[in-house]
Amino acid sequence: MPKRLLTLLLANAVGCAVAAPVTYKIDPSQTYPSFEANLMGGLSVWHGKFGKTEGSVVFDKVAGKGRVEIIVDMDSLDFGHEKMNDYAKKPDVFHVAKYPKATYSGALAGFEAGKPTRVDGTLTLHGVTKPLTLKINTFNCKAHPMTKKEFCNADAIATFKRDEFGVDTGKAWGFNMDVILRIQVEAGIK
């Protein structure tokens, strides 16, 4: 085999092994950040979700790294109870007029068998930014069964104290400040 042809074949093989990061755009119709929070000092637990999100997942399978960016429209809050939705958007709780967006940004980390097990990042809520690590329960990238385009999906969870973000309604009455945040995300190649 001529030396030049061998060099070209080796360069091509090396080039194939060095995959570039792929950017996946979040599908807002399949991505639902949701949360659980204490209400009335332990009388009930309320479940809410946000219906409007945008963002991206950048994933480099070969290098075992990537990033996640999620932007949440706080006005899309839905408890399934209109009066609670209206109340939570007021200045006493989320103050949506002043803080219309919440964001989560972080690096994929803790790779096992080619998949991340967590996201080390920051949550910005109510004008406050704090570190928050999401534990990834599931993470898959493969061809979508209907569109045949490559998609990634993940289900991640974390717990944080809402009063650390300035959302302390009910704290004086003994409400638990813990919030369980769950983000189910689906993203496809742009």
Secondary structure, DSSP 8 states (H G I E B T S, - for coil): --HHHHHHHHHHHHHHHS---EEEEE-TTT-EEEEEEEEGGGTEEEEEEES-EEEEEEEETTTTEEEEEEEEEGGGEE-S-HHHHHHHTSTTTT-TTT--EEEEEEEEE--BTTB-SEEEEEEEETTEEEEEEEEEEEEEEEE-TTT-SEEEEEEEEEEEEGGGGT--TTGGGT---EEEEEEEEEEEE-
